[in-house]
Amino acid sequence: MSSAAGRLDVARVRGLFPALSDGYVHADGPAGSLVPENVAHAVGSVMRMPIAPRGGVFPASGRAEALVTGARAAVADLVGGRPGGVVLGPNMTSLTYAVARALARTWRPGDEIVLSRLDHDANVRPWVQAAAATGVQVRWAEVDIETGELPAWQYAELLTRRTRLVAVTAASSALGTRPDVAGIAAQAHAVGALVYVDAVHAAPHVFLDQASLGADFVAVSAHKWCGPHVGAVVADPDVLEYLRPDKLLPAPNRVPDRFETGSPPYELYAGVSAAVDHLAGLCAEAAGSRRDRLRASMAAVARHEGGLFDWLDQALRAMRHVQVLGEPERCTPTLSFTVAGMRPRQVAAELARDGICAWDGDFYARELFDALGVNDDGGAVRLGLMHYNTADEVGRIVDAVAGLRPR
């Protein structure tokens, strides 16, 4: 495909990933993406140079400061936030627990929070547990089990003047569903609630803009968009100012540093910056700032992945022995399915024998899969495409699924 037309040159892109030399079809992107050479090089380069903790008066310390500053700027460009509001940490789950504990200190018994059955448990359990510890009521937004949609209209009935937080996903990593986050956020803000958006699964597939989402907090994980295992939560620095997280006494009290505990993995922060640069460079002829190039590249990614996914989705739905879960109107290139007469683990094993990487289980979407009634049978099988997948690979997947039969 020609990048001159704003499309992805997938052959060029695949050449950036040494891991693709194993010959497998990597359709397991929702669990974690492959890493391009520039990210591996960035991490390795930092590990070969003198690095010391931040705050010193010598060059090795200055390098560490520059790596933190660079990672914050990169994540801010990715989501359309402000670098001073980027909190870095080991993963999205740990950071969400930290934010939940800090926010819960501002709640009072009788307050309410609204969660969604569509979400990954990392955007559910930290809030449920914080609510239980503070006497706060949890209210649930339900999923349409036929379509996999999260109807925004129901929030009018769920939100009250006692609502303090609405947590919702920008995209389901199980069904691909992309709910109307902006519409939900507008309703939440009308009653004075904060909005925490899990954009972990959305980030590799769509151009994110914190303001357009209406998100007070946006959570992402670099290993889902070709980076290392680093998480980030992005908020307006003014929102972070009134929160008091647990921290060590000598640790910095400024925002966002006071939310970051322990010694940072500086080498991985270099990988975060390199991963955002990778995304920004996917459309080879994109120009302008990194944010501008991200906009162009993510549009090219959406076109490439969308064409492949339409084929995959329609092909699987046409198979009589396959049931695809849900049918959302807007989605990422991700689906979950079951096969008649076979447990999900059997299906995943057969696909692996055909050289296809696919996950089985509930994918931490426990509330969703309980609602869909598939957890008792081992969950489902998930396929998720990335910008390095090809039409030939989708053909291999379709042929392999078509040939699945109980043994």
N, C-alpha and C positions, 0 to 999 in steps of 0.2 A: 504493500500500500504506500502511496506517495505522501510524504509529509508536506509537500508543496501545497496540497489541497487541504491542509489542516488535519490530515489523518496520521495515524501511527504507522511508522515504518517498522513493522513487527520483527522483520529479520534483523534490522539494526538493533532494536531493543533486546532481542534474545541474545545477541552477541555481548551484551553487557553483563550477563549472568553466567558465571562459571558453573553454577550448580545444575544448569540445564543439560550438562553433558552426560548426566546419568541415564538419559533415555526414557525416563518416566514422564507421564503426563501429570503435571502437578496441578490438580484441580482441588487442592486443599487450602487455597488462599485465605478463606475466612478464619482458619486456625493460626495462620502466620505465613507471611510471604517469603519467597526466596530473597537473597541479598545480592545486589549487584556489586561488581568489582570496586566501584568508587567508594562504596560504604566500607567494604572490608579493608581497602587500602587506607582510608581515613582512620579507622580504628587502629590498625597495625602501626601506622606512622606515629601516632601519639604514644603508643606503648614503647616506641624506640627513642623517644626524646625525653629530656629532663622535665618532669612535672612535679610540682609541689602543691600543697594546699593553698587556697586563695588567701590573700591578705598579707603576703610577705612583700619584701622590698627588693626581690631579686627576680631575674627573668623566668625561672621555672614556675614561680608563683604567678607571675603575670600571664604566662601561657594558660594556666588553669582558669584564670579570670576570663580570658578571651574565649575559651572553649564554652564556658557557661553562658557568656553573653551571646555567642554565636548560636548556640542551641536555642536560647530563648527567642532570638530574632527569627530563626528558621521556623519554629513552631508558630510564632505569631503570624508569619507570612502564610503558613499553611491554613490557618483557621480564620484569618482576618481579625486577629486580636492585637493586643498591645504587649510588647516584650516584658514590660514591668508587671504584667499580670500572669506570666507563664510560670507555673509551678512544675518543676521536674521531679521525677521519682522513679522507683523501680518498675512500676506498672500502674495501669489505670485502677485496678482493684485496691491496691494499697493507698493510693491517693484519694480515692473516693471514700474509703474508711476514714482517712484523716479529715477530709472536708465534712463528712457526716458528723464526726465527733465534735468538730468545732462549731458547726451550725447548730447542733443539738443543744449547745450551751445557751443559745438564744431562744430556745423553745420553752413553752410552759405547758403543764398539764391542761388538756382540753384543746390544744392546738391540733392541726391536722396536716397530713402530707398526702399527696396523690401519686401513686405509682402505677406502672403499666404491666399487664401480663405479657406484653410483647417482648419485654426487655431481657437482656442477658442478666444473670443473677448478680453481676458486679454492680448493676444499677438498681438492684432490688434489696439484697440482703443487708448491705451497710445501712440503708435507710430504715428497714424493718427493725433491725436491732437497735439503732439509735432511738427510734420511736418508742420501742418497748422500755428502754432505759429511762425515758423522760415522761412517760404517760401521754404520749401523743398518739392520736388515732390515725391509722392507715386506711386510706380509701383507694379503691382499685379501678382503673380504667380497663375495660375488658376488650378482648380481641374477637372479631367476627371469625368464627372457626371455619366458615366456608371459604372466605376470601383471604384470611390472614391479615385483614386491615385492622387498624386501630382508629375507629371513628372519632373524629375530633368533636362532634356534636355532644358526646356524652360528658365532656368536661364541664359544660354549662350546669349539669346536675351535680357534679362532684365537687366543684369549687365553692368555697364559702369565705367569709371574711376571716375565718380562723385558719385558712390554708396558708402554710408557711413555705412549702416547697412542692414543686412538681418535677418529678424525674421521668425522663422519657428518652427513648432512643431515636437517633437520626436515621438508623437503618437496622433492621433485624439481621443478625448474623446467622439465623436459622432459616428464615423464609425470604430474606432480602427486602421485606416490606419497608418502604420509606413513608412514614406517617407525615401528616401536616404539622410539623413541629412549630412553624411560625404561627399557625392558627391556634394551636394549643397554648403557646407562650403568650400570645396576646390576651387570651382569656385569663391565664394565670396572673399576668401583670395587672389586669383590671381589678383583681382582688388583693393586690399587694404581695403576691407570692413570688419567690425566686424560682428560676428554671434551670435545672441541671440536665444537660444533654450529653448522652453517651454517643460520641461520633466515632468510636473506635472502628466500627465496620464501614461506616460511610466514607471515611477519609481516603481510602485507596481508590474510590470510584467516582466521587463527585467533588466539585469545587465547593469548599466550605466557606461560609461567611457568617461569623458570629452575630453580627448585627441583623442580618436578614433572618437568621434562625430565631432571633429574639432570646438568645441564650445568655443567662448570667454566668453560667459555667459551661465550658466545653471540654470534654475529656477525650483524649486520643492515646493510642499506643503505637510507637514507631515500628514495632515488629510486624504490624499489619500493613505498613506501606514501605516495605523494603529496607527498614532500618533495624537497629539493634533493640534489645529488650529494655526499653525506656518508656515510661508513661509521662503524660503531661496533662495538667488541668489548667485551662486558660480562663481568667476572669478579669473584670475591670479591677485595676489595683485598688480603687476606692471601696469595692465590695470586700476585698480581702482585708482591708485596713481594720474593719470592725470585728473580724474573727480572731480568736485567740486559740491557736492549736497547741497541743502538747509539744514542748521543746525542752532541750537542755538549757540550763541557766546561762552558760557563757555563749551559747549559740546566738547568731545575729537575730535581732528583733525586727528588722526591716522586712517589708513585703517585696518580693515573694519568698525571700530566704527563710523566714521563720516557719514556713510550711515544709521545708526540706530537711529531713533528719539524717544524720550520719555523713560519712565521707562520700562525696559524689564519685561516680564512675566517669572521670573526665574523658577517657578514651571513647566511651560509648556516646558521650555528648558530641564528639566529633562525627560519629556515625549518624547521629540525628540530623545534623546540619547537612551531611552528604546525602542522606536519604531524601530530604526536601529538595535539594539541588537535583537529584535524580528525577523526581517527579516533575520538577519545573523544566527539565530538559527533554521530556518525552516527545514533545512536538519540536522537532529539530529547528524549525524556522521561526519559532516564537521569539519575540523580542520584548525589550522593556525591562522593568523591574522584575525581581523574582516573583512577586505577587502577580504581575501581568502574565509572566510566562506560565505560572501555575494555572491561571485561568484558561489559557489556550491549550495547555497540555491536558488538563483534566477534561476539557471538552473533547479532545481527540481520543482520550481514554474511553470516555462514555460512548462515543460512536463505535469504536473498535469492539469493546466488550459487549455493547448492546446488540450489535449484529450477530456476534457469536452466540450470545445467550438466547436470542430469539429462536435460533435454530435448535439449540439444545433443549430449551423449554418445550417448544412445540413437538419435537421428536419424542421426548419422554411422555408427554401427555397423550400422545397417539398410541402408546403401547398399552395393550389391554392388561398386562400383568404388572403394570407400574401405577402407583398412585402418588402424584405430586401433591404435597401439602400446600393448601392455600392457592390463591391466584391474585396477588396484589396488583393494583393498577400501576403503581410506581415502585420499582424495585432495583436493587443492585443485581449483578449477574450471579445470583446465589439461589439455590433451591434445595429443598429436602424432599425425599421420596421414600416409599416403601415398595417392596416387591412381594407379590402374593406367594405365600408358602415358604418364604425365606426370612430369617431374622436379619436385622441390619448388619450385625457383625459378619454373617455369612456373605452378604452382598459385598461388603467392603473387602473381605478376603478374596473373593472371586475377582473383583476389580483389580486388586493389587497383583494377582497372578497375571492379569492382562496388562500390567505396567501402568496402572492408573491409581494415583493417590487420592483417596476419598475417606472422609471421616464418618464414623457411625456413633450414635448415642443421642444425648439430649443437647449437646453443645452449650451447656450451662444455661440453656433457655428452659429451665425447669418449670416455671409457671406456665409458659406457653405450651410446652409439650404435655403437661398435665391437662390443660384445657382442651388440647386436641385429642387426648386420650390415647397417645401412642407410647407413653413411658413404660407401661406394663409389658410391652412387647420389645423393649430394648431401644426405643426411640425411632430414629430414622437414619437414612444415609444422606450426607450432604455433599453437594458439588458446588464449587465456587470458582469462577474464572478471574484471572488477573490480566494485566496489560501484556504479559509475556506469553499468554496462551494463543494458540493458532486454530485456524479452521481444520487443519489436519488432525489436531488433537481432539477437537470436538467430535469429529467423525469417528475417531477411535473410541471415545466415550459412548457415543450413540450405539455403535456396533456392539460394544461389550455389554451394555445394559440390555439391548435387544436380545442378546443370547443368554441372559440369566434365566435359569430354571432350577427348581428345587432338585436336589440330588436324592 
